[in-house]
Amino acid sequence: MRIKNYVALAFGLCAIMTFTTSCKSSESAYKKAYEKAKEQELAQAQVSEPVEVTPVVTTPVEAAPVQTTPSVSSTSAVVREEKVTVVSGNALKDFSVVCGSFGMKANAEGLKRKLDADGYNAVVAYNAEKNMYRVIVATYADKASAAQAREDFKGRYAGDTEHPDFQKAWLLYNIK
């Protein structure tokens, strides 16, 4: 009698498993058919409805005057103003080309050594307000020269996979 009970129990479990599997597959097939019909309905609605096109009207806008630092020339290069002090290297002039910024002095010094080996006379400067070490590759008295040096620097390292961030070099105006 026990064997009959086990056989009946096993048969019942098999029947339940078969039923749940068949329900899931029919539910899935129903869902797929519903989604396909919905997509066709949306596609027909988009094709049959006319689309109204409104012309774009542009209004000229007057630019506000831009305030610049007193010694800034008329070049279009954007300049960040920061107060920095030289940590290693020569003194800075008004405008500098920054090619790296680090929170740790050792990292800045490492980049300075690499740039010095490449023929630059790099400078490490510290911005106390932001607690950042700036690696400066060149420094000039005027903005135009600094902007040209930045473009030359970026050109020299274009495609350099070791230092792709050199393409983000920026100009610094040292606030005294």
VMD Tcl script that builds the backbone (N, CA, C; Angstrom):
set m [mol new atoms 528]
animate dup $m
set s [atomselect $m all]
$s set {name element resname resid chain x y z} {
  {N N MET 1 A 0.807 -1.169 0.000}
  {CA C MET 1 A 0.000 0.000 0.000}
  {C C MET 1 A 0.865 1.253 0.000}
  {N N ARG 2 A 1.957 1.199 0.630}
  {CA C ARG 2 A 2.842 2.350 0.644}
  {C C ARG 2 A 3.376 2.638 -0.748}
  {N N ILE 3 A 3.706 1.632 -1.486}
  {CA C ILE 3 A 4.236 1.825 -2.830}
  {C C ILE 3 A 3.196 2.494 -3.704}
  {N N LYS 4 A 1.923 2.109 -3.537}
  {CA C LYS 4 A 0.854 2.721 -4.317}
  {C C LYS 4 A 0.763 4.210 -3.992}
  {N N ASN 5 A 0.921 4.545 -2.730}
  {CA C ASN 5 A 0.856 5.956 -2.325}
  {C C ASN 5 A 2.010 6.754 -2.948}
  {N N TYR 6 A 3.213 6.191 -2.948}
  {CA C TYR 6 A 4.368 6.869 -3.544}
  {C C TYR 6 A 4.195 7.046 -5.056}
  {N N VAL 7 A 3.677 5.999 -5.701}
  {CA C VAL 7 A 3.448 6.071 -7.143}
  {C C VAL 7 A 2.403 7.136 -7.440}
  {N N ALA 8 A 1.350 7.165 -6.667}
  {CA C ALA 8 A 0.295 8.169 -6.873}
  {C C ALA 8 A 0.849 9.578 -6.623}
  {N N LEU 9 A 1.667 9.726 -5.599}
  {CA C LEU 9 A 2.269 11.020 -5.292}
  {C C LEU 9 A 3.201 11.464 -6.415}
  {N N ALA 10 A 4.033 10.555 -6.911}
  {CA C ALA 10 A 4.949 10.873 -8.009}
  {C C ALA 10 A 4.153 11.232 -9.259}
  {N N PHE 11 A 3.109 10.493 -9.565}
  {CA C PHE 11 A 2.279 10.783 -10.728}
  {C C PHE 11 A 1.639 12.158 -10.591}
  {N N GLY 12 A 1.150 12.474 -9.413}
  {CA C GLY 12 A 0.524 13.784 -9.162}
  {C C GLY 12 A 1.523 14.918 -9.330}
  {N N LEU 13 A 2.766 14.759 -8.827}
  {CA C LEU 13 A 3.798 15.786 -8.989}
  {C C LEU 13 A 4.147 15.993 -10.458}
  {N N CYS 14 A 4.239 14.890 -11.194}
  {CA C CYS 14 A 4.535 14.993 -12.634}
  {C C CYS 14 A 3.423 15.754 -13.348}
  {N N ALA 15 A 2.194 15.460 -13.004}
  {CA C ALA 15 A 1.061 16.131 -13.635}
  {C C ALA 15 A 1.089 17.629 -13.335}
  {N N ILE 16 A 1.402 17.983 -12.098}
  {CA C ILE 16 A 1.476 19.398 -11.704}
  {C C ILE 16 A 2.590 20.097 -12.454}
  {N N MET 17 A 3.758 19.464 -12.543}
  {CA C MET 17 A 4.891 20.073 -13.248}
  {C C MET 17 A 4.577 20.255 -14.726}
  {N N THR 18 A 3.936 19.299 -15.332}
  {CA C THR 18 A 3.573 19.385 -16.745}
  {C C THR 18 A 2.586 20.527 -16.958}
  {N N PHE 19 A 1.618 20.644 -16.067}
  {CA C PHE 19 A 0.610 21.692 -16.185}
  {C C PHE 19 A 1.228 23.087 -16.056}
  {N N THR 20 A 2.130 23.298 -15.066}
  {CA C THR 20 A 2.737 24.619 -14.880}
  {C C THR 20 A 3.643 24.976 -16.047}
  {N N THR 21 A 4.354 23.994 -16.608}
  {CA C THR 21 A 5.224 24.261 -17.746}
  {C C THR 21 A 4.395 24.647 -18.961}
  {N N SER 22 A 3.300 23.949 -19.203}
  {CA C SER 22 A 2.468 24.260 -20.368}
  {C C SER 22 A 1.790 25.620 -20.198}
  {N N CYS 23 A 1.432 25.998 -18.991}
  {CA C CYS 23 A 0.820 27.313 -18.757}
  {C C CYS 23 A 1.820 28.420 -19.027}
  {N N LYS 24 A 3.045 28.219 -18.588}
  {CA C LYS 24 A 4.062 29.244 -18.795}
  {C C LYS 24 A 4.325 29.455 -20.277}
  {N N SER 25 A 4.403 28.370 -21.030}
  {CA C SER 25 A 4.703 28.523 -22.454}
  {C C SER 25 A 3.533 29.164 -23.179}
  {N N SER 26 A 2.285 28.831 -22.825}
  {CA C SER 26 A 1.148 29.452 -23.494}
  {C C SER 26 A 1.038 30.913 -23.071}
  {N N GLU 27 A 1.361 31.212 -21.820}
  {CA C GLU 27 A 1.342 32.596 -21.361}
  {C C GLU 27 A 2.386 33.403 -22.119}
  {N N SER 28 A 3.554 32.824 -22.316}
  {CA C SER 28 A 4.619 33.487 -23.041}
  {C C SER 28 A 4.217 33.717 -24.495}
  {N N ALA 29 A 3.613 32.718 -25.124}
  {CA C ALA 29 A 3.174 32.848 -26.512}
  {C C ALA 29 A 2.095 33.921 -26.622}
  {N N TYR 30 A 1.172 33.960 -25.662}
  {CA C TYR 30 A 0.126 34.985 -25.655}
  {C C TYR 30 A 0.739 36.377 -25.529}
  {N N LYS 31 A 1.715 36.516 -24.644}
  {CA C LYS 31 A 2.359 37.811 -24.429}
  {C C LYS 31 A 3.079 38.279 -25.689}
  {N N LYS 32 A 3.777 37.353 -26.368}
  {CA C LYS 32 A 4.479 37.701 -27.602}
  {C C LYS 32 A 3.500 38.147 -28.676}
  {N N ALA 33 A 2.387 37.424 -28.813}
  {CA C ALA 33 A 1.382 37.776 -29.815}
  {C C ALA 33 A 0.777 39.141 -29.511}
  {N N TYR 34 A 0.514 39.410 -28.235}
  {CA C TYR 34 A -0.046 40.707 -27.828}
  {C C TYR 34 A 0.913 41.853 -28.147}
  {N N GLU 35 A 2.203 41.673 -27.829}
  {CA C GLU 35 A 3.191 42.722 -28.095}
  {C C GLU 35 A 3.352 42.963 -29.584}
  {N N LYS 36 A 3.309 41.899 -30.387}
  {CA C LYS 36 A 3.427 42.049 -31.839}
  {C C LYS 36 A 2.236 42.819 -32.396}
  {N N ALA 37 A 1.043 42.501 -31.939}
  {CA C ALA 37 A -0.161 43.205 -32.391}
  {C C ALA 37 A -0.115 44.671 -31.991}
  {N N LYS 38 A 0.368 44.942 -30.806}
  {CA C LYS 38 A 0.483 46.324 -30.321}
  {C C LYS 38 A 1.465 47.119 -31.180}
  {N N GLU 39 A 2.601 46.511 -31.549}
  {CA C GLU 39 A 3.591 47.161 -32.408}
  {C C GLU 39 A 3.001 47.466 -33.780}
  {N N GLN 40 A 2.248 46.512 -34.340}
  {CA C GLN 40 A 1.625 46.743 -35.639}
  {C C GLN 40 A 0.606 47.864 -35.563}
  {N N GLU 41 A -0.147 47.894 -34.485}
  {CA C GLU 41 A -1.141 48.945 -34.295}
  {C C GLU 41 A -0.484 50.320 -34.215}
  {N N LEU 42 A 0.629 50.416 -33.489}
  {CA C LEU 42 A 1.356 51.684 -33.385}
  {C C LEU 42 A 1.956 52.087 -34.727}
  {N N ALA 43 A 2.479 51.125 -35.466}
  {CA C ALA 43 A 3.061 51.416 -36.766}
  {C C ALA 43 A 2.009 51.933 -37.734}
  {N N GLN 44 A 0.806 51.339 -37.725}
  {CA C GLN 44 A -0.270 51.792 -38.593}
  {C C GLN 44 A -0.724 53.187 -38.195}
  {N N ALA 45 A -0.786 53.463 -36.905}
  {CA C ALA 45 A -1.212 54.778 -36.435}
  {C C ALA 45 A -0.214 55.847 -36.865}
  {N N GLN 46 A 1.057 55.528 -36.858}
  {CA C GLN 46 A 2.076 56.496 -37.256}
  {C C GLN 46 A 2.028 56.763 -38.747}
  {N N VAL 47 A 1.724 55.745 -39.540}
  {CA C VAL 47 A 1.688 55.902 -40.995}
  {C C VAL 47 A 0.449 56.660 -41.425}
  {N N SER 48 A -0.703 56.349 -40.819}
  {CA C SER 48 A -1.958 56.922 -41.283}
  {C C SER 48 A -2.202 58.348 -40.807}
  {N N GLU 49 A -1.637 58.752 -39.700}
  {CA C GLU 49 A -1.868 60.093 -39.179}
  {C C GLU 49 A -0.933 61.094 -39.851}
  {N N PRO 50 A -1.497 62.213 -40.364}
  {CA C PRO 50 A -0.630 63.229 -40.966}
  {C C PRO 50 A 0.174 63.940 -39.884}
  {N N VAL 51 A 1.382 64.290 -40.230}
  {CA C VAL 51 A 2.266 64.967 -39.292}
  {C C VAL 51 A 2.286 66.449 -39.632}
  {N N GLU 52 A 2.016 67.263 -38.646}
  {CA C GLU 52 A 2.026 68.706 -38.854}
  {C C GLU 52 A 3.409 69.244 -38.537}
  {N N VAL 53 A 3.984 69.939 -39.492}
  {CA C VAL 53 A 5.315 70.489 -39.325}
  {C C VAL 53 A 5.185 71.989 -39.110}
  {N N THR 54 A 5.755 72.453 -37.991}
  {CA C THR 54 A 5.734 73.893 -37.729}
  {C C THR 54 A 7.107 74.459 -38.022}
  {N N PRO 55 A 7.150 75.586 -38.692}
  {CA C PRO 55 A 8.458 76.174 -39.010}
  {C C PRO 55 A 9.159 76.664 -37.747}
  {N N VAL 56 A 10.469 76.570 -37.769}
  {CA C VAL 56 A 11.279 77.023 -36.642}
  {C C VAL 56 A 11.617 78.498 -36.853}
  {N N VAL 57 A 11.322 79.296 -35.859}
  {CA C VAL 57 A 11.604 80.724 -35.935}
  {C C VAL 57 A 12.752 81.021 -34.986}
  {N N THR 58 A 13.779 81.635 -35.494}
  {CA C THR 58 A 14.910 81.986 -34.645}
  {C C THR 58 A 14.911 83.476 -34.389}
  {N N THR 59 A 15.236 83.820 -33.177}
  {CA C THR 59 A 15.305 85.217 -32.785}
  {C C THR 59 A 16.750 85.540 -32.464}
  {N N PRO 60 A 17.297 86.593 -33.079}
  {CA C PRO 60 A 18.683 86.938 -32.770}
  {C C PRO 60 A 18.834 87.366 -31.313}
  {N N VAL 61 A 19.944 86.986 -30.720}
  {CA C VAL 61 A 20.227 87.307 -29.324}
  {C C VAL 61 A 21.490 88.152 -29.273}
  {N N GLU 62 A 21.421 89.211 -28.491}
  {CA C GLU 62 A 22.602 90.048 -28.319}
  {C C GLU 62 A 23.466 89.474 -27.212}
  {N N ALA 63 A 24.736 89.388 -27.464}
  {CA C ALA 63 A 25.667 88.852 -26.468}
  {C C ALA 63 A 25.971 89.916 -25.423}
  {N N ALA 64 A 26.057 89.473 -24.181}
  {CA C ALA 64 A 26.417 90.380 -23.099}
  {C C ALA 64 A 27.916 90.641 -23.164}
  {N N PRO 65 A 28.345 91.812 -22.745}
  {CA C PRO 65 A 29.783 92.080 -22.769}
  {C C PRO 65 A 30.527 91.149 -21.822}
  {N N VAL 66 A 31.687 90.723 -22.243}
  {CA C VAL 66 A 32.506 89.808 -21.459}
  {C C VAL 66 A 33.558 90.604 -20.706}
  {N N GLN 67 A 33.672 90.336 -19.401}
  {CA C GLN 67 A 34.689 91.014 -18.610}
  {C C GLN 67 A 35.924 90.131 -18.567}
  {N N THR 68 A 37.050 90.708 -18.833}
  {CA C THR 68 A 38.299 89.955 -18.827}
  {C C THR 68 A 39.267 90.598 -17.850}
  {N N THR 69 A 40.349 89.866 -17.571}
  {CA C THR 69 A 41.374 90.427 -16.704}
  {C C THR 69 A 42.073 91.555 -17.451}
  {N N PRO 70 A 42.634 92.523 -16.760}
  {CA C PRO 70 A 43.194 93.694 -17.406}
  {C C PRO 70 A 44.251 93.403 -18.468}
  {N N SER 71 A 45.099 92.408 -18.271}
  {CA C SER 71 A 46.178 92.165 -19.216}
  {C C SER 71 A 45.849 91.102 -20.258}
  {N N VAL 72 A 44.582 90.666 -20.346}
  {CA C VAL 72 A 44.202 89.614 -21.266}
  {C C VAL 72 A 44.082 90.177 -22.678}
  {N N SER 73 A 44.705 89.486 -23.638}
  {CA C SER 73 A 44.602 89.905 -25.029}
  {C C SER 73 A 43.289 89.406 -25.609}
  {N N SER 74 A 43.079 89.605 -26.871}
  {CA C SER 74 A 41.788 89.286 -27.478}
  {C C SER 74 A 41.698 87.862 -28.017}
  {N N THR 75 A 42.550 86.938 -27.614}
  {CA C THR 75 A 42.440 85.557 -28.087}
  {C C THR 75 A 41.222 84.901 -27.453}
  {N N SER 76 A 40.757 83.836 -28.058}
  {CA C SER 76 A 39.525 83.195 -27.596}
  {C C SER 76 A 39.754 82.102 -26.555}
  {N N ALA 77 A 40.966 81.863 -26.142}
  {CA C ALA 77 A 41.252 80.802 -25.175}
  {C C ALA 77 A 40.657 81.145 -23.809}
  {N N VAL 78 A 40.038 80.161 -23.189}
  {CA C VAL 78 A 39.462 80.331 -21.860}
  {C C VAL 78 A 40.576 80.230 -20.825}
  {N N VAL 79 A 40.514 81.104 -19.819}
  {CA C VAL 79 A 41.558 81.156 -18.798}
  {C C VAL 79 A 40.914 80.970 -17.427}
  {N N ARG 80 A 41.502 80.120 -16.601}
  {CA C ARG 80 A 41.076 79.981 -15.200}
  {C C ARG 80 A 41.979 80.864 -14.353}
  {N N GLU 81 A 41.396 81.544 -13.418}
  {CA C GLU 81 A 42.175 82.391 -12.513}
  {C C GLU 81 A 42.336 81.674 -11.180}
  {N N GLU 82 A 43.568 81.490 -10.758}
  {CA C GLU 82 A 43.870 80.848 -9.481}
  {C C GLU 82 A 45.102 81.496 -8.872}
  {N N LYS 83 A 45.170 81.417 -7.569}
  {CA C LYS 83 A 46.375 81.862 -6.881}
  {C C LYS 83 A 47.199 80.625 -6.578}
  {N N VAL 84 A 48.391 80.552 -7.196}
  {CA C VAL 84 A 49.263 79.407 -6.995}
  {C C VAL 84 A 50.640 79.887 -6.555}
  {N N THR 85 A 51.344 79.010 -5.856}
  {CA C THR 85 A 52.726 79.289 -5.460}
  {C C THR 85 A 53.614 78.185 -6.008}
  {N N VAL 86 A 54.788 78.552 -6.454}
  {CA C VAL 86 A 55.716 77.584 -7.044}
  {C C VAL 86 A 56.263 76.665 -5.961}
  {N N VAL 87 A 56.200 75.355 -6.223}
  {CA C VAL 87 A 56.730 74.346 -5.319}
  {C C VAL 87 A 58.094 73.896 -5.827}
  {N N SER 88 A 58.193 73.652 -7.130}
  {CA C SER 88 A 59.477 73.286 -7.722}
  {C C SER 88 A 59.516 73.798 -9.162}
  {N N GLY 89 A 60.664 74.321 -9.539}
  {CA C GLY 89 A 60.825 74.884 -10.868}
  {C C GLY 89 A 61.028 76.391 -10.793}
  {N N ASN 90 A 61.028 77.026 -11.954}
  {CA C ASN 90 A 61.261 78.473 -12.032}
  {C C ASN 90 A 60.002 79.263 -11.697}
  {N N ALA 91 A 60.172 80.566 -11.508}
  {CA C ALA 91 A 59.051 81.453 -11.197}
  {C C ALA 91 A 58.051 81.488 -12.349}
  {N N LEU 92 A 56.805 81.815 -12.016}
  {CA C LEU 92 A 55.742 81.870 -13.008}
  {C C LEU 92 A 55.507 83.294 -13.479}
  {N N LYS 93 A 55.117 83.405 -14.741}
  {CA C LYS 93 A 54.665 84.678 -15.292}
  {C C LYS 93 A 53.150 84.698 -15.165}
  {N N ASP 94 A 52.493 85.672 -15.784}
  {CA C ASP 94 A 51.045 85.830 -15.607}
  {C C ASP 94 A 50.224 84.640 -16.135}
  {N N PHE 95 A 50.548 84.141 -17.337}
  {CA C PHE 95 A 49.760 83.083 -17.980}
  {C C PHE 95 A 50.597 81.821 -18.124}
  {N N SER 96 A 49.987 80.695 -17.749}
  {CA C SER 96 A 50.704 79.424 -17.792}
  {C C SER 96 A 49.841 78.353 -18.441}
  {N N VAL 97 A 50.508 77.351 -19.020}
  {CA C VAL 97 A 49.827 76.203 -19.618}
  {C C VAL 97 A 49.894 75.056 -18.615}
  {N N VAL 98 A 48.739 74.644 -18.120}
  {CA C VAL 98 A 48.646 73.560 -17.140}
  {C C VAL 98 A 48.292 72.272 -17.882}
  {N N CYS 99 A 49.116 71.232 -17.675}
  {CA C CYS 99 A 48.861 69.963 -18.364}
  {C C CYS 99 A 48.509 68.841 -17.395}
  {N N GLY 100 A 48.505 69.118 -16.093}
  {CA C GLY 100 A 48.146 68.089 -15.124}
  {C C GLY 100 A 47.821 68.689 -13.773}
  {N N SER 101 A 46.881 68.078 -13.064}
  {CA C SER 101 A 46.493 68.508 -11.720}
  {C C SER 101 A 46.424 67.277 -10.826}
  {N N PHE 102 A 47.024 67.393 -9.654}
  {CA C PHE 102 A 47.104 66.246 -8.751}
  {C C PHE 102 A 46.829 66.659 -7.317}
  {N N GLY 103 A 46.272 65.742 -6.565}
  {CA C GLY 103 A 46.075 65.952 -5.136}
  {C C GLY 103 A 47.321 65.590 -4.339}
  {N N MET 104 A 48.208 64.799 -4.954}
  {CA C MET 104 A 49.435 64.384 -4.270}
  {C C MET 104 A 50.644 65.005 -4.963}
  {N N LYS 105 A 51.521 65.602 -4.175}
  {CA C LYS 105 A 52.712 66.267 -4.703}
  {C C LYS 105 A 53.606 65.288 -5.452}
  {N N ALA 106 A 53.731 64.065 -4.965}
  {CA C ALA 106 A 54.610 63.073 -5.603}
  {C C ALA 106 A 54.178 62.792 -7.044}
  {N N ASN 107 A 52.881 62.740 -7.290}
  {CA C ASN 107 A 52.388 62.511 -8.647}
  {C C ASN 107 A 52.726 63.691 -9.552}
  {N N ALA 108 A 52.585 64.902 -9.038}
  {CA C ALA 108 A 52.918 66.098 -9.812}
  {C C ALA 108 A 54.412 66.126 -10.127}
  {N N GLU 109 A 55.226 65.783 -9.150}
  {CA C GLU 109 A 56.676 65.772 -9.357}
  {C C GLU 109 A 57.073 64.715 -10.395}
  {N N GLY 110 A 56.382 63.575 -10.394}
  {CA C GLY 110 A 56.653 62.531 -11.381}
  {C C GLY 110 A 56.366 63.007 -12.798}
  {N N LEU 111 A 55.256 63.723 -12.984}
  {CA C LEU 111 A 54.942 64.250 -14.309}
  {C C LEU 111 A 55.939 65.335 -14.707}
  {N N LYS 112 A 56.363 66.146 -13.741}
  {CA C LYS 112 A 57.368 67.187 -14.023}
  {C C LYS 112 A 58.655 66.541 -14.540}
  {N N ARG 113 A 59.085 65.461 -13.909}
  {CA C ARG 113 A 60.303 64.772 -14.358}
  {C C ARG 113 A 60.154 64.250 -15.786}
  {N N LYS 114 A 58.993 63.715 -16.099}
  {CA C LYS 114 A 58.749 63.206 -17.452}
  {C C LYS 114 A 58.809 64.349 -18.465}
  {N N LEU 115 A 58.192 65.485 -18.141}
  {CA C LEU 115 A 58.187 66.630 -19.055}
  {C C LEU 115 A 59.585 67.226 -19.195}
  {N N ASP 116 A 60.326 67.275 -18.094}
  {CA C ASP 116 A 61.715 67.766 -18.162}
  {C C ASP 116 A 62.545 66.864 -19.086}
  {N N ALA 117 A 62.310 65.566 -19.005}
  {CA C ALA 117 A 63.022 64.633 -19.877}
  {C C ALA 117 A 62.623 64.822 -21.345}
  {N N ASP 118 A 61.402 65.308 -21.584}
  {CA C ASP 118 A 60.926 65.572 -22.943}
  {C C ASP 118 A 61.389 66.928 -23.472}
  {N N GLY 119 A 62.168 67.661 -22.666}
  {CA C GLY 119 A 62.714 68.937 -23.123}
  {C C GLY 119 A 62.009 70.173 -22.603}
  {N N TYR 120 A 61.010 70.003 -21.766}
  {CA C TYR 120 A 60.314 71.149 -21.188}
  {C C TYR 120 A 61.000 71.557 -19.892}
  {N N ASN 121 A 60.725 72.771 -19.451}
  {CA C ASN 121 A 61.210 73.247 -18.163}
  {C C ASN 121 A 59.972 73.381 -17.267}
  {N N ALA 122 A 59.409 72.241 -16.863}
  {CA C ALA 122 A 58.135 72.201 -16.153}
  {C C ALA 122 A 58.245 72.762 -14.745}
  {N N VAL 123 A 57.093 73.203 -14.239}
  {CA C VAL 123 A 56.990 73.796 -12.907}
  {C C VAL 123 A 55.839 73.116 -12.181}
  {N N VAL 124 A 56.015 72.867 -10.891}
  {CA C VAL 124 A 54.919 72.395 -10.057}
  {C C VAL 124 A 54.503 73.565 -9.178}
  {N N ALA 125 A 53.219 73.914 -9.248}
  {CA C ALA 125 A 52.674 75.007 -8.441}
  {C C ALA 125 A 51.542 74.463 -7.585}
  {N N TYR 126 A 51.324 75.071 -6.425}
  {CA C TYR 126 A 50.322 74.582 -5.484}
  {C C TYR 126 A 49.205 75.602 -5.331}
  {N N ASN 127 A 47.968 75.140 -5.452}
  {CA C ASN 127 A 46.786 75.956 -5.205}
  {C C ASN 127 A 46.249 75.545 -3.832}
  {N N ALA 128 A 46.509 76.375 -2.826}
  {CA C ALA 128 A 46.122 76.040 -1.458}
  {C C ALA 128 A 44.608 75.999 -1.286}
  {N N GLU 129 A 43.904 76.860 -1.998}
  {CA C GLU 129 A 42.446 76.923 -1.876}
  {C C GLU 129 A 41.790 75.614 -2.326}
  {N N LYS 130 A 42.302 75.020 -3.398}
  {CA C LYS 130 A 41.743 73.778 -3.922}
  {C C LYS 130 A 42.536 72.550 -3.495}
  {N N ASN 131 A 43.659 72.764 -2.794}
  {CA C ASN 131 A 44.535 71.687 -2.354}
  {C C ASN 131 A 44.952 70.813 -3.541}
  {N N MET 132 A 45.403 71.483 -4.610}
  {CA C MET 132 A 45.798 70.798 -5.834}
  {C C MET 132 A 47.178 71.273 -6.285}
  {N N TYR 133 A 47.948 70.325 -6.791}
  {CA C TYR 133 A 49.250 70.637 -7.385}
  {C C TYR 133 A 49.060 70.711 -8.898}
  {N N ARG 134 A 49.444 71.834 -9.497}
  {CA C ARG 134 A 49.312 72.045 -10.931}
  {C C ARG 134 A 50.682 71.836 -11.587}
  {N N VAL 135 A 50.720 71.045 -12.646}
  {CA C VAL 135 A 51.957 70.855 -13.402}
  {C C VAL 135 A 51.877 71.789 -14.605}
  {N N ILE 136 A 52.807 72.728 -14.642}
  {CA C ILE 136 A 52.821 73.764 -15.662}
  {C C ILE 136 A 53.950 73.470 -16.633}
  {N N VAL 137 A 53.605 73.430 -17.918}
  {CA C VAL 137 A 54.578 73.077 -18.934}
  {C C VAL 137 A 55.239 74.306 -19.546}
  {N N ALA 138 A 54.574 75.467 -19.484}
  {CA C ALA 138 A 55.138 76.700 -20.038}
  {C C ALA 138 A 54.455 77.890 -19.370}
  {N N THR 139 A 55.161 79.022 -19.303}
  {CA C THR 139 A 54.614 80.216 -18.675}
  {C C THR 139 A 55.012 81.450 -19.484}
  {N N TYR 140 A 54.077 82.396 -19.631}
  {CA C TYR 140 A 54.276 83.570 -20.489}
  {C C TYR 140 A 53.678 84.819 -19.842}
  {N N ALA 141 A 54.133 85.962 -20.300}
  {CA C ALA 141 A 53.615 87.237 -19.803}
  {C C ALA 141 A 52.286 87.591 -20.458}
  {N N ASP 142 A 52.012 87.060 -21.657}
  {CA C ASP 142 A 50.760 87.418 -22.338}
  {C C ASP 142 A 49.943 86.183 -22.681}
  {N N LYS 143 A 48.650 86.400 -22.797}
  {CA C LYS 143 A 47.706 85.313 -23.035}
  {C C LYS 143 A 47.890 84.687 -24.413}
  {N N ALA 144 A 48.139 85.488 -25.424}
  {CA C ALA 144 A 48.262 84.976 -26.788}
  {C C ALA 144 A 49.408 83.974 -26.902}
  {N N SER 145 A 50.544 84.288 -26.302}
  {CA C SER 145 A 51.688 83.366 -26.345}
  {C C SER 145 A 51.379 82.072 -25.602}
  {N N ALA 146 A 50.708 82.201 -24.468}
  {CA C ALA 146 A 50.350 81.016 -23.686}
  {C C ALA 146 A 49.355 80.148 -24.459}
  {N N ALA 147 A 48.389 80.780 -25.120}
  {CA C ALA 147 A 47.405 80.025 -25.896}
  {C C ALA 147 A 48.080 79.274 -27.046}
  {N N GLN 148 A 49.029 79.917 -27.698}
  {CA C GLN 148 A 49.762 79.262 -28.792}
  {C C GLN 148 A 50.607 78.102 -28.254}
  {N N ALA 149 A 51.234 78.302 -27.100}
  {CA C ALA 149 A 52.040 77.238 -26.498}
  {C C ALA 149 A 51.161 76.048 -26.117}
  {N N ARG 150 A 49.947 76.317 -25.650}
  {CA C ARG 150 A 49.030 75.234 -25.309}
  {C C ARG 150 A 48.681 74.417 -26.549}
  {N N GLU 151 A 48.381 75.096 -27.657}
  {CA C GLU 151 A 48.056 74.395 -28.899}
  {C C GLU 151 A 49.254 73.590 -29.403}
  {N N ASP 152 A 50.441 74.165 -29.299}
  {CA C ASP 152 A 51.659 73.448 -29.711}
  {C C ASP 152 A 51.870 72.199 -28.848}
  {N N PHE 153 A 51.661 72.341 -27.543}
  {CA C PHE 153 A 51.824 71.221 -26.611}
  {C C PHE 153 A 50.833 70.106 -26.943}
  {N N LYS 154 A 49.572 70.482 -27.140}
  {CA C LYS 154 A 48.547 69.490 -27.478}
  {C C LYS 154 A 48.877 68.802 -28.796}
  {N N GLY 155 A 49.394 69.568 -29.759}
  {CA C GLY 155 A 49.768 68.999 -31.042}
  {C C GLY 155 A 50.902 68.001 -30.915}
  {N N ARG 156 A 51.862 68.318 -30.066}
  {CA C ARG 156 A 53.016 67.427 -29.890}
  {C C ARG 156 A 52.589 66.073 -29.329}
  {N N TYR 157 A 51.590 66.071 -28.439}
  {CA C TYR 157 A 51.165 64.834 -27.792}
  {C C TYR 157 A 49.852 64.297 -28.349}
  {N N ALA 158 A 49.421 64.765 -29.509}
  {CA C ALA 158 A 48.197 64.244 -30.131}
  {C C ALA 158 A 48.398 62.759 -30.431}
  {N N GLY 159 A 47.456 61.955 -30.025}
  {CA C GLY 159 A 47.551 60.511 -30.258}
  {C C GLY 159 A 48.410 59.779 -29.251}
  {N N ASP 160 A 48.947 60.478 -28.242}
  {CA C ASP 160 A 49.787 59.840 -27.216}
  {C C ASP 160 A 48.876 59.018 -26.305}
  {N N THR 161 A 49.063 57.718 -26.303}
  {CA C THR 161 A 48.220 56.849 -25.478}
  {C C THR 161 A 48.659 56.823 -24.021}
  {N N GLU 162 A 49.887 57.237 -23.745}
  {CA C GLU 162 A 50.383 57.252 -22.366}
  {C C GLU 162 A 49.790 58.416 -21.575}
  {N N HIS 163 A 49.598 59.555 -22.243}
  {CA C HIS 163 A 49.069 60.750 -21.565}
  {C C HIS 163 A 47.945 61.389 -22.382}
  {N N PRO 164 A 46.789 60.733 -22.499}
  {CA C PRO 164 A 45.697 61.321 -23.288}
  {C C PRO 164 A 45.140 62.602 -22.657}
  {N N ASP 165 A 45.348 62.785 -21.344}
  {CA C ASP 165 A 44.841 63.990 -20.675}
  {C C ASP 165 A 45.580 65.253 -21.101}
  {N N PHE 166 A 46.708 65.112 -21.786}
  {CA C PHE 166 A 47.425 66.302 -22.265}
  {C C PHE 166 A 46.561 67.096 -23.238}
  {N N GLN 167 A 45.593 66.452 -23.866}
  {CA C GLN 167 A 44.703 67.152 -24.791}
  {C C GLN 167 A 43.746 68.083 -24.044}
  {N N LYS 168 A 43.686 67.963 -22.737}
  {CA C LYS 168 A 42.831 68.821 -21.913}
  {C C LYS 168 A 43.625 69.946 -21.256}
  {N N ALA 169 A 44.822 70.221 -21.755}
  {CA C ALA 169 A 45.658 71.285 -21.182}
  {C C ALA 169 A 44.870 72.590 -21.183}
  {N N TRP 170 A 45.078 73.406 -20.163}
  {CA C TRP 170 A 44.318 74.646 -20.026}
  {C C TRP 170 A 45.218 75.793 -19.589}
  {N N LEU 171 A 44.686 77.016 -19.699}
  {CA C LEU 171 A 45.461 78.210 -19.344}
  {C C LEU 171 A 45.121 78.676 -17.949}
  {N N LEU 172 A 46.150 79.089 -17.226}
  {CA C LEU 172 A 46.010 79.575 -15.851}
  {C C LEU 172 A 46.516 81.017 -15.785}
  {N N TYR 173 A 45.696 81.890 -15.210}
  {CA C TYR 173 A 46.135 83.252 -14.913}
  {C C TYR 173 A 46.451 83.263 -13.420}
  {N N ASN 174 A 47.700 83.499 -13.067}
  {CA C ASN 174 A 48.130 83.459 -11.670}
  {C C ASN 174 A 47.768 84.766 -10.986}
  {N N ILE 175 A 46.844 84.693 -10.057}
  {CA C ILE 175 A 46.441 85.859 -9.270}
  {C C ILE 175 A 47.512 86.127 -8.230}
  {N N LYS 176 A 47.968 87.353 -8.174}
  {CA C LYS 176 A 49.045 87.682 -7.238}
  {C C LYS 176 A 48.507 88.341 -5.998}
}
mol reanalyze $m
mol bondsrecalc $m
mol representation Tube
mol addrep $m
